[in-house]
Amino acid sequence: MIEFAVFHNASSDLPSATYDGWGFDQGTLADTHRAAQRVIQNQVRQAVLAERLGFHYFFTTEHHFQVEGAERGSNPLVLGAALAMVTNRIRIGQMANILPWWHPIRLAEIAGYVDVLSGGRLEFGIGRGYQARESEVFGQLHNSTIQDQEKNRAYYEEAIDLILKAWTEPSISFHGEFFHVPPSWTKWGHPQTNAFFQQANLERSVDDVLKLGPPDAYSGGGSVTNTTTKLREVSVYPQPLQDPHPQVWSPVTTPRSVEFIARRGFNGYFATETNKVLKQAVETYHSLSEELGWPDFRNRGPFKRGWDCTLKRGVVPGRVIHVTEKGIGSAERIRAAAETEWSYYGPFGYFPALAAQGGEIPTRAKFEDIQRSGLVITGGKQQVIDEIMEVKEFCGFEDFQLGCWFEYQGLLPEEEETQMQYFAEEIMPVLQKECGGSPEFPMSTLDLSPGARTDDDLTPVGP
């Protein structure tokens, strides 16, 4: 079987300019701000379109401060809450929420909102970040610099542990290297809290949640702070609807990150990996998963190689899709878009992905290199189908999920939506026939009208 995801990176719709061979947004700073406003509206509209066209997932990203134009989606969970209100089937994902830029409890709460509002359709993406301009601005709040890779990784791993604990336990205490929840000095002598935990058959007792003590002779004010009673646990609201929690995803680029997600039972997304690199990553992920007893957030056992459409488990490749025939698309437009986009990505260390087999690593973003890498699939209908099937067959996927990237820097929303429509009508049915069909995703029946809520309304949909 095969599933389809739309990957939307919030690229600018401004035309490209070049200087010394590097592409970037053409326009004033005011133009870039207006473009960022438009792209948010485009994302909502295209998510609705994606659901109507039969796509299964809609993934967005978190990036900040990108005046150059490649990635301007700064809050995928806020966007996800909006999408929850205008869709009822498509899965709402992030690729990713960057954990070192957030306090994990705050992130757990916001993600819980999206899962509840969507009727249990959240696909929770996590990442470490890699761009100093973003990481040092946000990371300074949490002491999580990207310029110390090992420290950043330690923060990231502790943060996900805390998020999962907050989602799955009714009341939590967490004391790690970076986080203390609650801090040991938190005074809390509220009589209502004491009374609540006197109830019979509660999951926690007063002694679990409070370390009771006498009044504090050195504190004034009410009984809440005029006390030596200390808080031991907190409850995090809302927890997600999905049991035990939403599936966790991560963008991956290195063998170490592939091994990490395999060990933790997370799904992986590959955005800039050639077929050769992807094939090795699939082998590593699958072999290690088998060796470890198939780690999975629901303990469901073995899953198919590469991707499993029934269990929704495995790894997913992303490819830019741009058809150029029958008046659809433009070779010139995708050339300019790709070179502008890669003018941004390349200097971060991604140019090796564009090197031909055994060839020299490019130092500029040239469309011929980008297309030869297989990361941009463009041409006529049959060529696009053949190249997509080559990814599946070369890498040994049993089932398949394809991350379809229709937007690229400089393309207009109407161009992107035309590509989505053509792909769904002309290409998707052929791929479904080749791959044995697609699974049906249930529709949310969540009723948010006044007075309509029942416990049945809160039953999550989907896998």
N, C-alpha and C positions, 0 to 999 in steps of 0.2 A: 504494500500500500504506500501511498504518498500523501504528505500534508504540505501545505503552503503557508509561509509566513511573509508578511510585509515588514521589511526593516526600514525605518524612517529615521534618518540622521539629522533632520532639520537643517539641510543645506540651504544656502541663500538662493533666491531667485534673481538676484542682480546679475547683469552681464559681466563678463570677465574682462579684466585689463591685464596687461603684462608689463613687467619691468625686468630687464636682464634675464629673460627666459623663465620667470616665475609668474604664475597666474594668481589672481586675487580678485576680490570684489571691486567693481568699478563704481565709484560714487563717494559721496561725503559720509561722514560719520552719522549725520542725520538720516541719510538713505539706509545705512546699515541697521539703524534702530527700527525704521519702518519695515524693513525686510524681515527682521526678527518677529515683529508683531504679526506679519502676514503668515509666516511659516507655522505659527502655532494654530492659526485658524485652518491652514491647509491640512495640518495633521489631523485635526478633528474630522474635517470633511472626508479625508482619504481613509480614515479608519472606518467611517460609516460606509463608504464605497467598498472597501475591502471586505467587510462583512457581507454586503449585498452580493458581491461577486463570488463568494465562496471561499475566501481565504480563512485560514484557521487561527492565525496569530497576528498580532500587530505589536511590533517591538520598537521602542524609541530609546534614545540615549541621553546621558547627562554630560554636558560640557558647558563651559563658561568662558566669557570674555573674548570670543573668537571674532574679532573684527575682520579677519581675513575672509570668513564666510563659509567654511566647510561644515561646521557643526554648531548650531545655535539653540539646541533644545536643552534648557538648563534645569528642568524639573519634571522628569518623566512620571513621577507619582501624582503630581497635581494634574498633569495631562490625563493620566490614567483615571483619576476620579471623574474628570469631564467625560471621558470615553465611556465610563460605566453608565452614565446617564443617557447616552444616545445610542448604545448598542445593547444587544441581549444574547449574543452567542460567541463572538470572537474573543479569543483569549488575550488578555491585556498584559504585555510584558515590557520589561526594561532591560536594555543591554548597554549599560547597567546603572544601578544606583552605586555611587562610589563611596564605599563605607568609610574611608578615612576622612571624608568631608562632612560626616554626620556623627551626632551622638546616636549610638545604635538603638537606644530606647525610643528616641524621637522617630527614627526611621521605622522601627517596628510598629509604632502607633499609626503613622501615616499609611504604611503598607496595609495594615489591618483595615483601615478605613476603605481603601480601594477594593480589597477583597470582599468586604461586607457590602459596599455599594454596588458592586458588580455581580453579586450573587455567587461569589466564589470563583471568579475568572482570572484572578491574579497569577501571573508567572513572574516570580521575584528574581530579578537579576542583580548580581553583585560584582563589583570590580574594585581594583586597587588604585586606579588612576595612573597616569604616566606623564602628564604634562605639568611641568613645574609652575607655570603661570596660574593654573587652577589649584594645584595641590598645596602650594605654599600659602596662598591666600586663605583657603578653607582649613588646611591642615594645621595652621598655627593655633587655632582654637582648641585642637585636640592633641597637639604634640605628635602629629602623624605625617611628618615630611615624606615626600617621595624621593628626596635626595639622599635618604638613608634607606635603601631598599629592604634590608632585613627588619628594620624597625617598622617600616610601613607594612610589611607582610605580617609581622607579629600583631600589629593593631588590627589589621583586616581579619585575621583568623580569630582573634578574641571577640571582635565585634559580631561576627556571624554566630559564634557560640551564644553570645548574650541575646541576640535577636531570636534565635530558635528557642532559647529557654523562656523568653518573654511570651512567645507565641503558644507554648505548649504546657506551661505550668500555671496553676491558678494564682500563685503568689510566689515571688522569687527573691532570693538573695544571691548576689554575684560579687565575688571579690577576686579580681584578676590583676594583671600587671598594669592595665590602663584604666580599668573601671571598677568602682565600688558602688554597688546598688543594693541598699542605700548606703551612703557613707556612715561609718561607725559612730560619728559624732552627732547624728541627726536626732534631736530631741523631739519627742512626739507624745505628749501626755493628754491626748484628746479623749474625753470620756466616751464619746460616741464610738470611736474605734474600739475601745475596750469593751463596750457593750455589744457591738456587732460580733466580736469573736467569742462571746460567751454562749452563742447559739450551739445547740446540740447538733451533732452529725455534720459539722462544718469541716472542710478540707484542712483547715489550719486552726490551731488553738491560739489563745492569747499569748502564751509563752513562745509560740513559734514566731509571732509577728512583733511582739514587744518585749523588751527587757525592762521590766517594771522597776521603778525606783521612787524614792520620796521626793517631795518638792525640792527645788534648787534654791538654796539660800541666796545665791548670787544673781538670780534672774528675776526681773519684774514681769509685769504683764499677766495675761491669762494663764490658765492651767496648761495650755498646749506647750508653751515654751518655759514656763516656770516649773520645771520638773527635771529630774535626772532620768526619767524613763526614755529609753532609746528605741528607735525604730529598727527592726531586724529584717523586715521583708516589705515589698510593695507588690501590688497587682497592676499589670499593664493592660490598658483597655484601648481599643477593642482588639481582641484576638481574631485572627482570620476565621472565616467559615470553614475553609478546607481542613480536613482532618488527615494527619496531625497538623499540617501547615502547607502552604503553597509549595510547589516544586521550586527549587532554587537553581538558577542558571548563572553561568559566568562566561564572558568572552575570554578566550584562551589563545595564547600565541607561542608559548614555550613548553618544552617537555615537562618542566617542573609544574606548570599550571595545569597541564593535562593530567598529571599524576595526582595533583591535589583534588581536582573535581571527581576523579574516579574513586579516590579513597573516601570522599565525603558523600558520594551518591548524588552529585549534582549533574545537571545537564550542561553541555558546552556549546558555544557558538564560535565559529571560525570565520572572520570577516576578510582577512588578508592572506590566506594560506593557499598556495597552489595545490593542484591535485596531488602532486608527489608528497608534499609536506602533510597534507590532509590524510592521505592514505596511511602514513606512518603514525599519525596521531590517533586515528581510528583503531589501529592495531594495538597501540599502547593502552588506550582507554579500555578497550574490550578485554584484552588479556589481563590487565590488572584488576578490572572489575570481577572477572571470573576467578582469579586467584584469591581475591578477598571475600568471596562468597556473595557477590552481586550486591554491594551497598545500595540501598534505595530508601527513600524517605517513607515508604510504606511497606518495606520488607516483602516485596512481591517476587523475589527470586530472579532467575535469569531473564535477560532481555536480548532482543535480536542484535546482531552486529551492526554497529553504526547508529541506527535509529530504530525504535520500536513504536509503531503507530498506535498499538493497543495500550501499552504501558506509558506512552509519552516519555520515553527515556532514551538518552544517548547524546549524540553530538550532531550539530547541524552546520552545514556550510552556507555561507552567504555569497551571492553573486549579483553584480549589477546586471540588469536585464534591459536591453534596448533594441527593439525590433525596428528594422529599417527596410520596409517594403510596402507596396500598395498605399503609399502616401502616409504610412505610419513611421514616425521617427525620422531622424536625420543623421547621417554619418558625420557631417560637419559639426552638428550640435553635440553629439556624444563625444567626439574628439576633444572639443573645447572644454566640455564639462569634466571629462576624465583628467585632462592635463591640469586644469585648475585645482581639482580636488586633490590630486596626487602632489601638486606643488606644496600642499600643506602636510600631507602624511609622510612623504618621502624622507624629509630631514630628521624625522624622529627615529629613523632606523628601519623603515619599511622598504627602502629601495632594493634590498636583496631579493625581495619577493618578485621583482620585475626582471631579474637576471635570467637570460636564456640558459638552457642546460649547459653548465660548464662555461658560460659566457661571462663577460665583464659586467659588474654591477653598475647600473646607470647612476649618473649624478644629476640628472634632470628628469622631469616628468614628461616622457614622450609617449604618445598614444600607441605607437607600434609595440613598445615594451609592455605597456599596460594590457593591451589586447592579447599579446602572445602569452602573458602569464595565465590567462584564463579567468582572471578575476572580473573582467567585464565581458559579458556574453552579448554580442551584437551581430546583426545581420538579418537575413531573411528568416521566416518562420521555421523552416526545416533545419537550418543551421543552428538556431537557438535551441530547438528540441534536441538535436544531436549532441550539442555541447553539454546540455544539462544531463542527458542520459550518460554521457561519458564520465561526468563527476561521480554519478551513482555507481556505475559499473567498475570504473578504475579503482575506486576506493573501497569497493566491496560492501557497500550498504545493502542490507537485506530489505528493510523498509527504508523510506527516505523522507526527510523534511528538507525543503529548500527555502532558504531565506532570500526573498526576492527584493532587490534594492532598485526601485524604479526612480527615485529622486537622486539627483546629483547636482553639484554646485553649478548654478547658472541656468538649469532647466526651469521652465515655467510650470506652474501647477497643472495647467491644462495639458501640457506635454506628458507629465507624469501620469495623469489620470487616463489619458488616451492609451498609454502603455499598459496600465493596469487592466483596462477594459479589454484590450486586444489579447493580452495574455490569458485572461480568464475565459474568453470566448473561443480562442483559436488554439492556444497551446496547452492550457490546463487539461482539457478533455483528452488530448493525445497522451500526455504524461500519465494521466489516471488510467487509461487503457493499458499502457505499457507496464504500469506498476501494480495493477490489480485493484484499482479504485482508491477512494479516500474514505476515512471514517467519518461518520456523522457526529457533529458536536451538538449536544442538547442546548436548547434555548433557556435562558433564565426566565423564570416566572415571577421574579421578585417584584412585588407591588409596593411602591413607595407613596401611594396616595394616602391622604389623611385617614386615619382610622382603619387602614386595610391590613396592617401588619399582624401576622400570626407566626407561630413557630415554624409552620410549614413554609412560609415565605422565605425563611432563612436557611432552607436546605440548599447546600451548594450544588451548582451544576458542573458538568465536565468531569474529567478524569480524577 
